[in-house]
């Protein structure tokens, strides 16, 4: 890589004069230390509280010049030197810092989950739009009347249930998904039109930061509302027209309700 920029810092300390030169080469970086005089020079480079490089030099009435490679990659909370990385098969994570200090990460896709041992499995997905239900097996069903139907339940969590509430809208002869209700224990969380969310009889104010409500993480952005039950890796998304239930854990193998074609 070619030189992008450089910074020079001159520091006179007692009988020493030190000049630090920092060079940036895009993804790579280098540090040059020039020292004149007599004394001990100790230099540490740090990221947060972690020491990355150390340099200690005794200078005796002569000019010294040392250059070290300070390139590296940073991934949340961890610093990697070029040519290093980590593999965590339990969460299917692979982080690599290339020889040119380019960070490369890999893991399961957005509709996958990690089974362990580095194995990614495709998540089970159920989609409900208008009167149509596409279950986790890819089978399609159509709702003809205007009722509340059980979309998802599982024996793994008897107190959890997802209901789809179908109503007519512009056409009286076709039912549409109007809202989604989550029953959690003895409480009901209603995902309604316009991004409104009701907890029993109270209106909730949500943002993009998740809010924990009776074991369910609720969040809202410009695309819709997401309810996530982290205990079983179940998420429910509703944008006012379409609901998507994604099962990334063991619940995907024991689906009851319309999403399980039952």
N, C-alpha and C positions, 0 to 999 in steps of 0.2 A: 504494500500500500504506500501511496505517496504522502508526504508530509502535509498535514492540513493546517496546523498552527503550532506555536511554541510559546512558552512562558519562561522568563529568566528571573531568578530571585537571588540577590546578593546579600550575604549575611556576614559582617565582621564580628567575630567572637574571640575576645582576648587576643592571643597571638596567631589566630587563624582567620583566613578569609575564605568563606565557602560560597560557591556559586552553584545553584540548582537550576538545571535546565529540564523542563518538562516538554515532551514532544508528543503530539497527537497524530496518529496515522490512520484515522478512521476508527476501525474497531480495535486497533492496536495502539499501545502507548509505551514510551520509554522514559527513563529518568537518567540524567547525566549529572554526576557530582564532580565538581572541580574544587580542589583544596590547595591553598598555599599557606605556608607558615609551619608552626610546630604545635602538635597536640593530637588528641584522640577525637576522631569523628565517628559518631554512631548515628545511623539513620534507620528508622523503621517506617514502613508504609502500612497504613491501616485502613480498613473499611469497618466503620463503626468501632467496635472494641476488639476486632480481630486483626492480629498482626499478619500481614501477607508477605512482606519482604524485610530482610534485615541486612544491614551493611555496616561493618565496623572497620575503621582504617586508622593506623597510626601514621601521622605525617611528620617528617623530620626535615625541615628547611628545604623542601623541594616541592615541585608541582606534581599533583596527582590528579588523574582523571579516571573515573569509573562510570560505567554505564550498565544499567540493569533494565531488564524487560519487566514492566509493570502492567502488562496486558492482563485481562481477565474478563470473566463473565459473572454477572450477578443474577441469581434467581431467588425469589423471596426468602430472605434470611440467610442465604448461603452464597459464598464466593468460590468460584472455580478458576483455577489456572488453566491456560491453554493446554489442550490435550488431555483434560481430565473430565470426569463426570460421575454420575451415580445412576444405579439401576435399582428400583424398588419394585420387585415383582408383586408384592402384596397390594400395591395400589396401581400397578401397571404403569409406573412412571419411569421415563428414561430421560435424563438431563445430560447433555454433552456440551462442553466448551471446546470448539474446534481449535486447530493450531493457529488460526488467525483471529481467535477470540470472538467467534460468532456463536451465540447461544442457540442450541437446538434442543427442543423438547418434544416428546411424543408420549402418547397415552391413549386411553380409550376415547372414542368419538362421542359427540354430544348425545347420541341415542344409544350409547353402550354403557355397560358397567363392568367393573373389574371383579372377576370371580376369584382372583388370587392366582399365584404362580405365573403371573404375567399374561393371563388369559382374559381377553375382553369378550364379553357376550353382548349380543344385540338385545336391547331393552324391549320389553313388550309394550306396545302402544295401542291405545284405543282412541278413535277419533269420532266425535259426534258433531255433525254440521247440518243445520236445517232439520229435516226429518230422518236423516240417514245416520246409522250407527255402523262403523267399521270396527269389528271386534279385534282382539289381540291375535286371532288366527287369520285375519284378513277377510273374513266373511262379512257381507253387507246385509243389513236389515233396515227396514223402513218403518217408522212409527206413524200410525194412521190416526190415532185419537189424541186427545188433549189431556194427558194425565202426567203424573210423576212416576218415573220408572227407576228402578235400581240399575245404575250403570256399573257399579263396582262394589264388591265386598269380598272379604277373604276370611276363611276360618282362622288364619294366623292372628287376626285382630278383630274379634267379634263386635267390638264397640265402634268400629269405623265403617261408614257407609257413604257412598257417593250417589246422589240422586240427580237425574235429569228431569227438569220440569218443562213439558212441551205445551205450547199455546199456539193459537192462530195469530197471525199478524195482518199483513195486507190481504192475504187470501184466506177465506173461511174454509176452503176445502183441503188445505194443507196445514199440517202442524209443524211448528218450528221449535228448536231448542231456545227457550226463553231465559232460563237461569239454571244454575247448578247449586245444589245444596250438599254440604258435607255434614254428616252427623258424627260428632266426636264425643263419646260418652253420652252425657245427657244434654249436650249443647248442639246448636245448629248454626253453621256458618253458611250464609247465602251469598253466592257470587251472582250479581244481578247486572242488568243492562246499564250502560254508561260507566262501568267500572265501580259501581256501588257495591259495598260489602256490608252485610248485616251480621251481627253476632246476636242470635236470639232476636230481641226487639231493639237492639242498639246499633247505631251506625258507626262503623269503624273508619278512621282516617288513616290511609296507608300511603307509603312512598316506596321508592326503589330499595330502601333499606328494609330488610325483613323484620317482621314483628311477630313474636311468639304468642300464639293464642291457643290455649288448651292443647299444647303439644304440636300445633300446626304453625309452620313458618309462612306468614302471609306477606306478599309484596305486590307492588303495582307500578307499572311504567306505562309508556305511551302505547304499548301493544296490547296490554290487558293485565289481568290479575293472575298471580300464581300462588297456589297453596301447596306446601310441601310437607309431607309427613316423613321426617328424617328417620324415624324409628324403623320403617320398612322401605325407605327409598322410593316413596310414591309421590308423584307430583301431579297436580291438576291445574291446567291453564284454561282460562276462559276470556274471550275477547268480546263477548256480546253476541257472537254468531256461532263460533266454533269452540268446542271443548276438546282438550287433548289430555288424556290420562297416560302418564308414562310410568312404567314399573321397572325399576332398575335392580331390584333385589329379589328375594325368594318369593315375594307375593305374586310375581309374574307367572309362577307355575301353579297357582291355586286361585284362579279368578272366577268369581261368581257374578251374576247379573248380566245385563246386555253385553258388556264388554267381554264376557266369557261365553257369549252365545247361549245363555241359559235364562 
